């Protein structure tokens, strides 16, 4: 994960892969939650398709969109369900620190 952008309307998470691999977004098997335990639904992705459509990528950023998280949030988790259909090496980002973020 390379960037987190939060506005009044949405949260954008920019990610990329270091090694060359086929990537897709698990729309149904993704959990995005803040440190209070509130979960946020996936809205859309840019730069990569939804599973099962995979895109060959390496060091190419793509963005996931969710509803805006609270400016009180200190950390969040972004986890793909390893048991979801089409899951292959799912992402697990736990306790991503937001305390150094500048909220706009």
Secondary structure by P-SEA (a helix, b strand, c coil): cccccccccbbbbbbbbccbbbbbbccccbbbbccccbbbbbcccccccccccccccccbbbbbbccccccccccbbbbccccccccccccccccccccccccc
